[in-house]
Amino acid sequence: MATILNIETSTSVCSAALSRNGQVIALQESVHTNVHAEKLAVFIRIMMEQTKIPYSALDAIAVGTGPGSYTGLRIGTSTAKGLCYALDKPLLAIPTLKAMARATAAVMKREDIYYCSMIDARRLEVYTGLYDYKGKEVTRVEAKILDKHSFADILDEQEIAFSGDGMPKMKKLSSPDDVHRIWVDEIYASAKNIALLSEEYFSRKEFANVAYYEPFYLKDFVAGKKIV
């Protein structure tokens, strides 16, 4: 049984959770944008104080790998690495989209469908991955521009449960008569959803190299012009 600090900052949600044996025992998160740098360390301190668990009792630090917000991922990664170095704890790199798919499967409790996680990437683009109920990748993770024909070849034969903050884009483009599309509203990128995977990674000793680990950005960072 492992006690793990889980961090997820790949989207506008800033989230941290403490888990024990894969079960969340404390959670702090904010859905407000651009608060990651301000809130993440505070959230972690609050949870440690509330649970009275000393930092030395942590077995590992887990961080969502993305894809997602460049800035958010950098903040989550630097925090996780700093804790690993300071506490001499291993780092667990948990794929964000896979964690969302596993969480959706836990809600749906169906083994006969696919699970598609979507993270908003602005306009009609999403970061997305398709998984089976065990979390095995069915299609590669990609940045995908959606249209009404997206996933049509798979949907002809297979039901798909869509989730994540990018899911409403897909729903808006889809026909309400399409019974092969299932919309799951309550799943998003959150530290509570990586707890199960972080426990599994820890039990298999699938540790990331703290020195060389980098988030999965998927796309290169492009700085926009500041509007004044």
N, C-alpha and C positions, 0 to 999 in steps of 0.2 A: 504494500500500500504506500503510495507516494503522495506527498504534499507538494503541490505545484502552484506557482504563481503564473497565471495566464494573462497575456497582454494582447489586445487587438486594436489596432489604430489605422487600419488600411482604408477606412472610409471616414465620413464625417462623424461617425460614432467613436468616441474615446472610451475604451472599456478595459477593465481589469477584473479578474476573478481569481479567487483562491479555490482550489479543488483538492479533494482528498479521495483517493481511490476512484477517480473519474467523476465524482459528484461535487457540484459547486456548493461551497459552504459560505461564501461571501462574494458579493458582486457590487461594483461601483461603476457607473457609466453615465455619459452625457451624450445627448443627441445634438447638441449645439455645435455649430461649425467653428473651426479654428480655435479650439480650446485644448488641444492635445498637449501642447507644451506647458500650459498653465495647470492642467488638471491631473495628468497621468500620475505624477509622483505623489500628489495629494491623495488620490484615490488609493494608491498602494499603501501609503502610510495609514489611512483610515482603516482599511481592512485588517492590516497587521495589528493595529491597536484594538479593534473590535473583537477579533478572534483570540487575542493574546498569544498568538503564535510568534515566536522569535524568528527573525530572519535566518538564523543559523539552522532552524528546523526545516526550512524548505529543502526539498530534494532536487528541484530543478526550476528553471525559468523557461516558460514557453511563450513564443511570439508568433502571431499570424504573419505569414510570409507575403500576403497579397495575392494577386495584384490589387492596385488601388491608388490612393493618393500618394504621390511622391513624398510630400512633406510629412504626412501622417506616418508612412512606413519608416521614414528616417527617424522620427521621434520614438516610435515604438522599438525600433531596432537598437538605437543608441541607449535607451533606458534598459532594455533587456541585457545587452552586452555589459553595460556598466555594473548591473547587479551580479551578473555571472562572474565578472572579474573580482568585484569587491567581496563576494561571498564564497568564491571558489566552487560554484555550482555549474552543472552542465546546462547547455542551451538546447531547447527543442524547437525546431522550425516547423510550424504547422501550416499547411496550405489552407488559405482562407476559404476558397471556393469548395474545397473538399469537406472542410468542417461544416460549412453551411448545408451541403448536400446530406451529410450524415445526420445533421439536426433535423432536416426536413424529413428524411426517411424515418427518424424516430417518431415524428408527429404522425406521418401517414401510415406507418406500420404495414407497408405493402412491398413485397419482394418482386412483384411482376411489372414494375414500372421503372422508368429512368428518372433521375433527379437532376435538374438544371439550375445551377446557382448563377445569379447575375448581379454584378456590381455596376452601378451607374458610372459611365465614363463620359457623360455629357452628350448633348444632342441625341441622336438615335443609336449611339454606340454604347456597348456594355462590355465588361470583362466577364467571360462566361466559361463554364466547364460543364460537361455532361457526365454523370456518374450512375453506376448501378447502386442498389440498396446497401451494398457493403462498402461503398466509397471507391470502387475501382473505376478508373477513368475510362469512359466510353469514347469520348472525343477529346482531343488536346485542348488545353486552355488557350483561349484566344481573345483578342479584341475584335468584336463583331459588330458591324453595322446592321441593325435589324430592319427587316421589311416583312410584309405579310407572308412571305414564302419561307422565312427562317425556320429551320428544322423540319420542313415539310416532308423530306424524304424519310425521316425517322418517324414523324407523327402519322404517316400513312399506316404504319404497322405497330406503333408502340405509344402508349400514354406517357406523357412527361409531366412531372410536377415542377413548376417554376417557382423560384423564391429569390429573395434579395431585393435591395433597393432599386435595382434595374428592371425588375420584373414588371412593374406597371407599364413600361414602354412596350413590352411584348404583348401584354394584355390589351393595350389600346389598339394595336395593329391587328389583333386576331378577331375572327368572327365569333360571336357569342354562341353560335351553333356547333362549334368545334368541340366535341366531347373528349377528344384526346388530350386537350390542354387542361391542366389542373393548376389553380392559382393558390399559393400558400402565402398568406400575408405576414405571418408572425415571425418569419425567419429573416435575420439580417446578420451582418458581420459583427459578432459579439464575442467577448472573451468566454462567455458561458458556453458557447458552442464549440470552442476548441478544447474544452476540458477532457472530453471523452477520448479524443485523439491524442492529446498530450500524455494521458495515462498509458495508452497503448504504445506510443513511441518510447516512453520511459521504460516500460517493461521489456521492450525489445532492444533497449540501449541504442536507439537511433538518435544519437546526439549530433548536433551541428558543430562545426569548428568555430569557436567563438571569435577567433582572430580573423577568419576569412569569410564568415557568413555575410551575405548581402541579401536584402529583400528581393522578391520577384517583381520587378517593376513592369515587366512585359513590354512596355513602350518607353522610349527615351523621354526624359524630362524636357519640356519645351516651356521656357519662361514667356509669359505674356506681358504685353506692355501695360504699365500702370496708368490707369485713367485718372486724370486730375481735373 
